């Protein structure tokens, strides 16, 4: 199986290089409005935003920033297939403007924007980020009532385009081989994730300055979402590509991908690390299989029996739907005119 991974330098408000209804899944994390590190970017997109910030008009700046994101959401509506899924990782912002401290609810604005475009909201996920500061409070410290909760979570908002689930041909191998283990399903489809940091490794050598500028999320997040909401051979789009974490996850998961990024420096760094993808892909697959075998051992120690056996691995499974599960790995990666070609094969166990 071969997958293609295209990456374009450009403005994600214009996805003209992506065909109508050619994408099955969107996984992305946009710049967060009212987070200071993104002020210059939003001001470049619309100078009126910089003017609002200079005038201490936080609401006008907030509205202007979301107006820029909504131009991207318009494009996502065009390129997603009917029944396709969009997963938007976004955090709220806290900020003092004109002497007043408040929260700016980015997740609520994104939710409203997708509903206005006819998307159906699905249950979302909260994931817990590790706090960088030892101070776990804001405001007046230990004296009530003027302390503030510290934001340590982000939202993964999930939307479906249209009101119908995707249809597949009966017995489609690319769907059934992309099944997940029973215990993965229970963990991944929980509405609160507290276990994502450090579970799967990314391209560790990525330049620290670029990583900070991209605000990259952990590889575990896009990898899970891709496994949860797409089948082998589907196409995943990330219109805010950054360090390429979503493309990396798609390569590991046996999906095609498209990425759009404003800064070509990110593409140069990704090019330098592409040789590491086969080893990373193999590690990710083996980690999943090892976790499953550990789960099996724990259940056996508790006296539990299994009714089914996996078709491709010497391990029992909980359900009939898991029997055909077949993990993939990237065997080789080649550069193409607009990205990369990846040759995939069944996961090598030795």
C-alpha positions, 0 to 999 in steps of 0.5 A: 500500500502506498500513501501520498503526503502533500505539503504546500506553503500558503495561506490556509484561507485559500485551499484551492490546491485541495479538490472539492470533497477530497478529504475524509478527515481534518485534524488540526490545531489553529493559532489561538485567538487572544494568545499573545504569541499569535498577535503578530500573525493575526495582525498580519492577516488583518491590521485592524486586529492590531489596532484593536489590541492597541486600543485595548478593545479585546472584544473587537480583537477577539472577533477579528481573529475568529473572522480570519479562522472562519475563512478557513472553516469555509474551505474545510466545508468545501473540501470535506466529503459528506460524512467526513469528520473535522477534529479541531484542537483549540484552547481558551485564552485568558488575558488582561485588556484595559485592566480587566482580566477575563477568559476568551472562550475560543472553543465556543466560537469555533463550535458556533462557527461550525454549526453555522456551516451545517456541521453536526457537533459530536461529543468532544474531548478534553485533554490535560496539558502539564502545567509549566509553572509551579504556581497553580493559581492566578489572581489573589493567591490564597485570599478569596474571592479574586483568585482564578482557575488555571487553564490546563486543558484544551478541547478537541472539538469533533464535527461531522459534515452533514447528518449521515455517517459514511458508507463503505462497501460490505466487508471493506478490508481497509476499514476492518483492518484499521480496527482498534483494540477493545481496550483502546476503544475504551480509552480513546473514546473517553471524553477526558484524556489525561494520558497523552503526554509522552506516550508516543514519540515524535521527531525529537530533533525538531528545532526548539524555536520552530516547535514553540512557534508552531505550538505543536501538540503531542503526536499521540493526539493526531495519531489517536484521532486518525485511528478513531475517525478514518480508515486505511487509505483515507486522506487527512488534512491539516490546514495549520501544518506547523512542524508536521505532526499530523502528517507524521501521524498519518504516515504512521497510521497508513493514511494519505495527508495534505498540509498547508503551512505559511512558513517554509522553514517548517518544511525544511526541518521536516525534510531533514527528519523524514528518514526517521519515519519508518523506525517511528512508525514501527515503534508506534505499531509495536507499542500498540501491540505490546500494550494489548498483550499486557492487557491480555495478561492482566485479564488472564491473571484475573481469571478472565477468558477470551472468545476470539483470536486475532487473525494476524497476531498470536493474541486473543482479542475481546470482540469479533470486530478485532479479529481482522485488525492489521497494523501497518508500518511505513517501510520507505519514504521518498520525496515527491514533487509536492511532498512524500510517497510512503510505502506501507506493509504489515507491521514487522514483529521481529 
